[in-house]
Amino acid sequence: MYGFGEDEKINNFLPYWGMYTGSLTKYLNDNGFECYAPSVGPISSAWDRACELYAQLFGGTVDYGVAHSKEHNHHRFGRTFDTPIVKDVGKRNADGTINKINLIGHSFGGETIRMLTHLLNNGSSDERKSTSTNDISPLFVGGKGRLVHSVSTVASPHNGITTFYANRFAFDIDNYKMFLVANIIGNTRLNDFYDFHLEQFDLSGTSQKTRSLGKAFNTVGVAEVVQGRDNVYYDLSLYGAKKMNQFLRTSPHSYYFSFATCSKIRKKADKSHRISIDSISLALRKLEMSIGTYPTKMFSNIKVDEKWLASDGAANTYSSLAPLDEPSTRFSGSERVEKGIWNIMDIQYVKHMEIVGKVYRKSDRDSFRTLFLDHLTMINSLND
């Protein structure tokens, strides 16, 4: 959520992957790993983002699907990517091995790559029923799960976050304001600096020719998106996350890893169950102050109790361990890793953005880089 990729100008000044430590993708490439940081809609749904990521990885026009687009009242097609990011995925090498990809997602990026992996493996029955065989996107056909070697999520709230339940009205207003800002930026030159990827809703222009100030104040369109179920805020709610988890399944062809993060461990919750003042950062103040506000209530048949109190300031630590309805185990060494099962890595005691490089001290920078370097080395040691 609110992220960006290498094709946006903001990344030249503040790389999302690396932040204060410099570009992590460049560092990993310099150390022998072929890495990329694509850009998808920062406030779009996991489904829409997965479709955008697929088109970038393999080339072609973004296809959100006939059934999905009709259900959520937006355009079926998005922008076109003539050149795929990775040109040799699926090709067989001289030794018989097949080139695969490793997907790593931070925060809501984790749900994005879970969605992409599920669709690559299983496709979508709704889309297959709604589209002729010669018109359907290959993403919705399925049968491509073997292309993904591993899925690694970092501080990803697989089961939603409790933030929205502290003051639902206030967050609805904030969400509306964010889409208004996205609509304005998406129709000016600022979109090149920070891209909201909302052309499917007519809230962004893909080029200078399709942008205009007349489209920059589409308040009706903004209201429809905010009130709908095809956006990041719905997917991150407890009920939205539960519905997504009911749809998603791990692929038997891929390895799964999750890094949960925690910046505050509560010994005892106070009456309001608000987070202590010493962990507040300015950018995440509202998130931090509201996480854990309702520790004893039921939402979508999910009991939010003491387990949900710990967080990294933006995501509940418990929610980031693994999806509640998918198989998981504590990571106990690469020799015991099985495909299709979540391997829960050691909890990282850092804040939500520190895990991607928002750190100041050299020792923290080095440990941050080493975490990903060691993880990729371990992943590549696993059998195909």
N, C-alpha and C positions, 0 to 999 in steps of 0.2 A: 504494500500500500504506500503510495506516494513515491515509489521508486523510479529509477530511470536507467537507461542503458548507454552503451558506448556511442550510439549514433545521435545522441543529443549533446548539444554544446555545453550544458552544465557539467557533463561528465569530464570535460577537458579541465575544468577548474576544481571539481570535487568528485572524483570517481565514486560511484555508489559502492562498488566493491573495492575497498581500500581506504576511502575517505582521507583522513589526516595522514595516513601512512603511505599514500601514493597508490597507484593502480595495482590491485591484486592480480588482475588478469595478466598484466605485463610481467609482474614478478613471477607468476607461475609459468608463463610462456618462456621467460628467460631461463627457467629451471627445467625445461624440457617437456612441459605439458601444453597441449593445444587448447587454449581457453578463449571463450567469448562471453560477452555480457550483452545479450539482446535487450531491446526495449519493448515493453508491452504496456497496455493501458493502466496507469497507476491507480485508478479508482474503478476499474472495470471488474466484472465478475471473473471467477476462475475459468469458466467455460470460454468466455470471449478472449481472455488472455491466452489460454491454451491454443485456441485457433490461430491467434496472431503469432505465437511462438512457433507453431508448426509451419506456417507459411515462411517464416524467416529461416528456419533450420533447413527446410527441404526445397524452398523456392516455390513461387506461384502466388496466386491471389488468395487473400484471407477469405475463408468461407465459414461463416458462423452457423451454417446449416439452415435448411428450409423450415423444419419444425421449430427449432429454437428461435429463429428470427421472427416467425409468425407469432409464437407464444409471447415474445417480449416486445413486439411491435417495433422492430428496427430493421435496417437493411441487411440483406443476406451477405453481401460481399463488402470487403474492406479494401485496403491498399494492396498493391502488387509488388512482390519482391522477385526481380528477374534473376538474381544470383543467390543461390542458397548459401547460408553461412558455412555449412560443412558440406563439402562436395563429395566425400567418399563414404558416407554412412551407408551401411548395408552391402558395400562391395566386399568381395572375398579376396583375401591376400594370398600370396604364393604358398604360405604354409597352411592354408585352409581356414584360417580364422576370419571372422567377419568384423568389419569396423563398426564399432558401436559408440554411443554417446553416454556420458555421465552427466546427469542433471543435478544441479545444486541450486536450491532456492532459499532465500532469506525471508523470514516473516511470511506474508501472504504469497510470496514466491514459492513457498513450499506447497501450498494448495494448488498453485498453478501447474507445477511439474507433476504433482500427483494426478491432476486431471488429464494432462497431456499423456502421461504414461498409460492411464486407464483407457483413454480413447485409442491410442496406438495399438493396444492389445485387444480391446473388446469392441471398439467402435461404438456406435449408438444405434440401438434398435429403432428408436423413434425416427432418426434421420433416414435409416434404410427403408422404413415404411413410407416416408414422405417424399422420397426422391427416387427418380429413375436410376437404374444402374449405370447409365452412361453420363449422368449428371452429378452424381454424388462425389463429395470430397473423399479422397483416399483415407483421410483421417477417421471418417465415420464408418469405414468398411471394417477396420480392425485387422488383426492378423500381423501386426508389426511390432509386437511387444519385444521380440528378440533384438530390436535395434537399440534398446535402452539397457545398458549394462548395470547402471545403478541410479538410485534416487536418494539424494541426501538433503534433508531439510534442516534449517538452522533457525532457531527461535520462531518456529512456525506453529501458530495456534490451531492445531488440527481439529479441535473440538469447539472452536469459537472462543470469544473473550467475554468476560463479564462486564466490561466497561459500559456497554450500551444500556445496561439496566440500572445504572446509578441515577441518571437523569435522562430518560428517553427523549423527552421533549427537547432538551438542550442539544442532544446529539443529532436529532432530526434537523434542527435548525442549522447546526454546523455542517451537516452533510449537504443540505440544500445550498449553503453558501459556497461550499467547495465546488459543487457542480456549476454554480453560477460563474465562479472564477475560471473554471475549466472551459466553459463556453466562451468567455471573453478572450482568454489566452489562446484558445484553439482557433480563433479567427483573426489573429494578429501575428506579427513576425515573432512574438515571444514564443510561439509554438515550436519554432526551430530550436529554441533554447531549452524548453521543457515541454515535451509532447504528451498530451492527454489521450491520444488515440481514441477519440469518441466520434469518429465520422459515421459509425453505424447508426448513431442517434441524431445525426446532423448537428452535433454540437462542436465539431472540429472540422477544419478544412485540411485536406492532405497536401495542398500546395497553395501558393499565393493566388492562383487563379480561382480556387474554390473557397477562399476566405473573404469575408466581408463584414464590415461593422454591422450591417443589417442582420446578419446571422448571430452576432455576438451577444444578443440579448433575447435569446429564445427561452423565455421563462416558462412557457407551457411545456416545451420539451424537457427542460430541467426538472420540472415538477413530476412529469411522468416517469423519468428515470429514478428519481429519489423515492417515489412511492412504489416503484416496481421491485422486482426480485432479481434483476440482472445487474447487480453492482456489488462492489466490495463490501459495503456495509451490511447488506443482507447476508452475504456468504460468511461474514465474520461473527454474526449473531449466533447465539447458541442454537436456535431453531434452524437457521440457514445452514450452519455447519453440520448439524445432525442430518438434514436432508441430503446434503452433499455426500456425507459419509455413507448414507444408505445406498447411494449410487456408485461410489468409488470402491474399487477392489484392488488389492495389490496384484501385481503381475507375477506369475510363477517364473518368468524369465529374467527378473531383475532383482538386484540386491537393494535393500532399504535400510537407511540409517537416519537417525534423528538426533540433533544436538539441542537440548533444552537449555534455556538460560535463566538465571536468577540473580537479581541484584538486591533483593530484600527478603530475609527470612523472618517471619513474624513469630515471636515466642508466644504471644497472646494477643488476640485481636481486641481492640478497644470497642466501645459501644457502636461507633459508626463504621468500624472496620475499614477505616481509611488508612492509606499508607503513610508512614512517618515522613516528616518534613525533610529529613536528611537525604532521602533518595530522590527528591524531585529535581528534574531537569526542566528547563523552561519550555523546550519544544514539546515535551510529553507530559506537561503538568496535568492537563485534564484527564488523560489516560491514567496516570499514576494515582491521582487522587480518588479515582472511582473504582479501580480494580479491587474486587473483593468486598464491595459494599453490601452485597446480599449473600452471606455465606450459608444461610440455612433455608433458602427457598428452592422451589422446584421450577425449572424452566424447560419446556419441551421434554418433560419426564427425565430431566437431568438434575440431580441434586447438587447444588452448588454449596459445598460445605468447606471445612477447614482446609481441605486439600487444594482448593483453588486460591488460597490467600497469597501464597508466594508468587512473585512475578518478576519480570525484568524491567518493569515500568510500562510496558505496552502489551505484553502477552503473558497470560497466566502460565507459570512453569508446568503445572500439571497438564494443561491442555497441549503443551508442546512436546510431551514425552512421546506420544504415539496416538493415532486414532483409536477411540475406545472400542470400536467393534472390529478391529483388525488384529491379527496375531502379532505378538511382540515378545521380545526377550531382552534382557540386559546383555550388552556386548561383552563377550568374554574372550575375544581374540579372533583374528581373521581365519584361523583354521576351523572355527566352529560356525562360521556364517552360512546361513541357508538363504536361498532365494525366496522371495514372497513373504518374508517375515521381517517386521521392523526390528532393527537392532538399536536399542536405546543406548547412546553413548553417555559418557560421564557428563553430568550437568556442568555447564560453564558459568561461573559466578561473575557475570558481567552484565551490563545494561544492554538494552535491546539493540542499540546501534554500535556499541563497542565491539560486538562480535563480528562486525563487518569493517572495523578499522577506525572507529571514532575514538581513538585513544591518543594520548599525548606523550607518555613516557616511552623511551626507546625499548625498555624491557617488555612493555605491553605490546609494542609494535612487533617485536621479534616473536613473541609468543603467539600473537594473532596469525602471523604469516606461517609459523611452524605448524599451527593447528591444521591449516588447509593443505600445506605441503605434505605433512605426514598422512593426512586422510586420503589424499589422492594417490599417494604412493601405495597405501594399503589397498585401496580399491582396485588399482591396476594389477595388484598381485593375485587377485581372486580369479578363479577359473571362469572361463566363458560358459 
